[in-house]
Amino acid sequence: MKLRAFLTLIVCGVCTLATAVNYKTNEPLKLEVPEMKAELVNIPETEVLTLDMKMPEASPKMDFDFFKSKTNPGVKPYKFMDDMTFVGVPLFVAGMLIKGDKAMFRVNNKDGKKNTQLLTDFKTGIDDYTQYFGPALTVGLKLGGYEGRSDWPRLLASAAMSYGLMAILVNTIKYTAKEMRPDGSQANSWPSGHTATSFVGATMLHKEYGLTRSPWFSVAGYGVATATGVMRVLNNRHWVSDVMSGAGIGILSTELGYAFSDLLFKGKGLLRNDLEMDFENPSFFSISMGVGLGGKDIGFSINDLQDREKYGIMEIADADVSEEERIQFRAATVVDAEGAYFFNKYVGVGGRLRVRAMSAKSFGQYNYISTDDPTEYWATVVEPVYDAAQMTFPTESLSEGGLPVTDLTGTVKSDHLAEFTVSGGLYFNIPLSKRFAIGTKLLVGRSFTQELDIDGHAEGNVKDIPYELWISNGKIHEEEGIRWFVLDDPKSTGEKYSVDWDYLTLGAKSSTSWGTGISLTYKYKSNFSWRVFCDYDYTEKTFTLTGDTFNFMKDAVTPSTYDLLSTSIVSPYYMLLDPIVYKKKKKMNYFTIGLSFLVNL
């Protein structure tokens, strides 16, 4: 065994020595470098990998993990109050400042309610559903696996705190202020709960997907929220002040709700960072809500009366309206969609669509006769005929066969004088810092007006007034001292009538509009800004006011009786049976103060 190991050791040593001797006699190793030639080669795009290349996202999968916490790596955590803008505060204050402009127009006695406000027939229930647009879209995207800012636990906590704060603020103020609604139904008008709810959802959608995915989610959310507020006004359920304050509470509540979530969750439950865009580019698209001031009354005098020769020199109280008796309007609701493209930091071109709605506060004497007894409307036209015939007006016989007028009411089809203005022109921007800028503009456009419209409704029993006229040589005999026509008491024909007509309308022709304004923009994110603005708009419009108070008389009497009442020789007030028309050219100066939400493009 020892011999075998010894022989093996000798063999290994000899081999090692032979290898070493052979290494000494070897030639040095030479490395040959092949000649390289530069050539352009087409590489398929799928093989190109760049440093800024983003890995494709996996297809969204349904997400029902409501209680499972998830945090994606590399997402920057928020600090407490880090994402607050406080834009809800000026909105709330603006609503509070204008809430005194609430005088009601009271002339309706419909449904047996005397001295109640004239109600509008405009009614839509869409606003009962659009208030939930924001949360519905946010939850739908989340369930579909489309990741936003937060995971389920953080999102639900933020939403609960946001809606909780909003509910506390709205209800506390509602039942402390006790503001009466425009329709007189309840004393809980200010602020608007529907609008506050809608703006909570819009701000949630903005934070979850507008800031992290696409700014157009924010545009959709705030656009629907603004439309909800406008519908609350048109539905006669809220004043402009209620909507402004409700929007402010909704935005502020959501910002506070998310701030408390940032404090509690810190970096946990965050899935995406905010988008980053070019801070230097002032190009934008915006939606705005504001309060319109100026141009709040329109007056017509006897000088504006059309067909004045028909009235002669006779003084008629209902037609001779002084300049002091005007149609007055409340502060206007103003909604804008606006956008501009800037060639550089300072100059751009753009356009604006503005909707301005002013609701009537008082119609002055243009209401004509306001009375709780509808038969007095009948007496106003019929009684002067008996006076001209030197006869006593038979008030007792009016009830014979039923009253001539049993119901006379007015229904507002549109209590707003609405203007739609499309404008375009130059936009200017003066940067003050990275986040603040002052802006102005010069616009020209066209303004279109939707008329204010009150419909009348009358019903009763058709009456006939038998009469005799003395005719001489084919003409009515008018010799002084001779009783040249004789009337009988009104008789019922046994028929009933019911009629609806345009009682009062106010409109205007389209006109050229000029506009300018000044604004202060705060860019709180690279792609989002808030803007406070004061705009001035000027236009000259020709307004037409048409009052047709006694239109129902065509149906309330027989044709022969109507001919008698409309004869100038017999009836001193014959002209009241026809519509009374006023026309006036007026220079309108509008000021608008408001807040805009901007998406920087």
Disulfide bonds with the S-S distance in Angstrom:
none
